[in-house]
Amino acid sequence: MIKKGIILAGGKGTRMSPLTKAVNKQLLPIYDKPLIFYPLSILMLANIKDILIIVNKGQLNQYRKIIPNGQNLGIKISYIEQNKPRGLPDAFVIGEKFIGKDNVAMILGDNFFYGQNLTGNLLKNTKLKKGAKVVLHRVPRPELFGVAKINKKNKIISIKEKPKKFLSDLAITGLYFFDNNVVKFSKKLKPSKRGEVEIVDLLNLYRSKNQLSADIIGRGGAWLDTGSIDDFYKTSAFVSAIENRQGFKIACLEEISLNKKWISKKHIVNSINFYGNCEYSSYLRKLIK
């Protein structure tokens, strides 16, 4: 059972400059809330309550202003500052003390997931005991992504980064589930030509041991990568359409915690006072009427 999760919220966000010169990308808004709320909500929906957020050096105070420690959400949030980006698997080296002897999930701080069956699939994935599992999503242009080919048992048999020749239309998203060997394996990795350790190399280590499987987001589910300004606006438009049509909020952290009975109405009142007079607070008030 996976009870710990890491959000990798580092990176320079150069494609979003000059917006990211003063503010970390994951703190910029996706419609009505900071981007970081969305990956955090995914871990919470998976019943993961012990969460490490890895941030850029010098940006820790920005995060603590909006998410101090998780206490008012009934969860535990800790932070580590990363001196410079060294590749996704470096998160497991940095977070070795946090991980300890446990299995761990990792989600990239700029990934957005949505779907009716999302929570059920997340809970299934946290039952992982051995090996690794990657969440995949079908895309129309696989040559723009890292992709994986699977067999009939959903085992990953091949991985290719931005293939020129068609291998698969299943893109590797930024949501992963690992056993505790991930720390040891990550330490073995050597930097690629671009000077960073690569997630593909880590996944291939598991694949070589026949321990890498896939969870595929089906029809009705959505995965959006907010890597550019255009992607930000598209994701914001998606959230706006869903929320305004259906009347509920995506990634309302307090609502998730309240539904899971991690917090009481008193904590909702605390959040309302913290956020102040805003539309988000108005939504929270409806939860405790």
KALINMO-V409322 format. One record per backbone hydrogen bond with DSSP energy under -1.0 kcal/mol. CO is the residue of the C=O (numbers start at 1). NH is the residue of the N-H. If there is no record, write none. Layout:
co = (CO	CO)
nh = (NH	NH)
This chain:
co = (3	4	5	6	7	7	8	13	14	16	18	24	25	26	28	30	33	34	35	36	37	38	39	40	41	42	43	44	49	50	51	52	53	54	55	56	59	60	61	63	63	69	70	70	71	76	78	80	82	86	87	88	89	90	91	93	95	96	99	104	105	106	107	108	110	112	114	115	117	118	119	120	121	122	124	125	126	131	132	133	134	135	136	137	141	142	145	146	147	149	149	151	154	155	158	160	169	170	171	174	175	176	177	178	179	180	181	182	183	192	196	198	199	200	201	202	203	204	206	207	211	212	213	215	218	222	224	228	229	230	231	232	233	234	235	236	237	238	239	240	241	242	243	251	252	253	254	255	256	257	258	264	265	266	267	268	269	270	271	272	276	278	279	280	281	282)
nh = (50	105	52	107	9	54	109	16	17	19	21	27	28	36	35	33	30	37	38	40	41	42	43	44	45	46	48	47	76	5	78	7	80	9	82	59	63	64	65	66	67	77	73	75	74	51	53	55	57	197	90	91	92	94	95	96	99	100	102	178	6	176	8	111	226	224	222	118	121	122	123	124	125	126	127	128	2	179	213	177	215	173	217	171	144	145	162	172	160	157	158	154	214	151	149	147	139	148	137	108	135	106	133	104	182	183	185	186	187	195	192	202	203	204	205	206	207	208	211	210	132	156	134	136	221	114	112	232	233	234	235	236	237	238	239	240	241	242	243	244	245	246	247	253	256	257	258	259	260	262	261	268	269	270	271	272	273	274	275	276	278	282	283	284	285	286)
